Amino acid sequence: MPDGSGKAVKAMTVERLLIWTYQDQATDTIVGRGGAYMRVVGIDSARRAGDRMALGCEVMGGGYARLTVHPDAEAIHDAVKTLGGRLRARHGKNASTAVGLVIRCAKAGTRPGTLRLIQTRPLKIERANGKPEMVYYDVARSRPAYCLLHYDPLPEHVALDRAMYRLWWDALDDLAAYPPSLYDHIMLPLGEPREPWST
């Protein structure tokens, strides 16, 4: 396991490094700087952490103890916290959501915008009897003008999902273009298009 010495360097994509930082290292839930770190989880975890600190070691552990975070994960987390300011020129006031979006997606191991690849399609609105809901030219309802439609998914939802995906992609692209100084990892770009729905 990497130890911060720079001897076992591993190349990973920026997305995989973020998942490692927030899932494996749980960097955002660790409090304090220097010395021992403590997870903000619950009383049982705090009690176990105190026992480990009293013993001076972690029993049956290896690599990093649960009370510490890898220096590369800490550097990545510090770089993520500055994303809002760096993306402001491209995304305006929405850039401030980049930090939370990147951390949330990394913790979940997902990407934003589940609707981003779906095309909006019109669907007819049906009455209780299964026939389409119509608008008529006349009051007597003898001359139908058109069938009422709704869109699934709504175009606004697709547009929002695509905007969130672009913001997430730009944040990862920025991290890969200006990576923090890392000891045991090399940060590689995402390697995927910014707008996969247009390819």
N, C-alpha and C positions, 0 to 999 in steps of 0.2 A: 504494500500500500504506500502511496506517496506520503512523504513525511515533511515536506517543506525544505529539504536539503538540496533539491534540484538534481539529484542523481537519477531518479526514475521519472523521466519526463514522458508525459502521455499527451498525444494530440487528440482533441475532441472538438466537435462542432460547438458553436456558442450555445445552441439550444440544449445539447446534452450537458454542457458544463453548468448551465443554469439549473437544470433538473438535479444534477449532483449537488449543487450549492444549497438548494432549497428543500430537496427531499432527503438526500443522504446526510448532509451536514446540518440541516435545519438552522441555517445561519440567521434567518430572520427571527427565530424564537429564542435565540441566545442573547442574554443581557450581559453587560459589563465589558470592559476592555482590559486585557492583560490578566495574568494570573489564571485562576480557575473561572470557568464559565458555568452558568447554571441554566438549565432549561426552565422556561416558564410554563409548566404543564400542570402541576398539582402538588399537593402536600406529600404524597407518596414519593414522587420523583425528587422533591426537595430533601426528604429524609434520606433517600438512597444516596443522593449527591453528597449530603453531609457525612454519611458513613464512608463513602469513598474518599472524601477529603481527609477524614480522620485516619483512615488506613494508609493514605499516601499512594494508593494504587487502585486499579480496578481489577477485581478478581475475574479470572477467565476471560480477559479482554485481550485485544490485540490492536496494534495500530494506534490510532487516536482514541483517547479515552472519551467517554460521552460528555465530559465536562469541558472539552476543548473543541475548537473549530479549526479546520485546516486553514493556514494562512492564505492559500489561494481562494478559498471560499469567502474569507473575510474581504479580500481585495475585490472579488467579483461583486459582493454585496455593496461595498462602498461605491463601486462604479455604477451599479444599478440605481443607487439612491440619487445620483447626479443626472440621470437621463432626462428628467423633466426639463431642466434648464437647457440641455444641449439640443433637445428636439423642438424647442419653442419656435424657432424660425420656420420650421416646416409645418408644424401642426397647431400653432397658436395656443390658445388656452386649453385645448385638449391634450397637450403634451404632459400636463401634470398627472394625467391618469396613466401614463406609460409605466411608471414605477410599480403601481399596484397591479396593473395588467400583466407585466412581465413576471412578477413574483407569483401571482395567482396561477398563471398558466404553468410555470415551472413546478410549483408545488403539486399541481394536479397532473402534470405530465401531458398536458393537452395544448392545443392551439386555439386561439379565439375565433369566433365566427363560425358556428356550425352551419349557417345558411349561406356562407360565402360562395360555395360552388353550385348552389341550387339556382335554377332559372325560375323566375316567377311565372306562374301559369294561371290563366283565367279559368274559373269554375262557375258553373251556373248555380244560382240560388234556387233551391227547390222548395215547393210548398209541402204541406204535410202529406198530400196524396202522391208525392213523388214527381209531379209535373213541375216544369220550370216556372218561376215567378216572372210574370210578364208586366210590361208597361204598355198601356193601350192608347191609341189615338183618340178614342171616343169614350164617353161616359158609359155607354151601353156595353163596353168591353167586347166589341165584335171585331175590331181591327187592331191586332197586336202590332206594336211599334218595335219593341226589342225585348230581349231576355235580360234580366238583371244578373250581373256577374259580381263575383268577389275574387280577389287574387290570393293565391296561396303559394309561398308565403307572401306577406305584404311587401311591396317594393321598398318601403321605408325600413323594414327589418333587415332585408338583404343589404341595403345601402349602409346601415349601421354596422352590421357584421363585417362588411368589407372594409369599412373605415377602421374598425377595431383591429382587423387583421393587418392592414397597412401600418397602423401605429405600432403594433407588436413587431412586425417585420422590420420597420425602420429602427426601432429600439435595439433589436438584435444586430442589425447591420451596423449601427453606430458602435455597439460594444465590440464587434469584431474588427471594425476599422480602427478604433482607438482602444485596444485592450489594456487592461491594467497589467502591472508587472506581476507575473506569476512565476512561482518556483518550479512546480512539478507538472504544469500543464501548458499546452500551447492551444490557444483559442483559434479555431478555424471558422470561416464564414458559414452561414446557413446553407448556401448552395442551392437555393430554390428561388423561383421568381417572386417578385413582390406582389404580382396580381395573377395568381394561378388560374383564376376563372377566365382570363382573357387569352390563355394559350390553347 
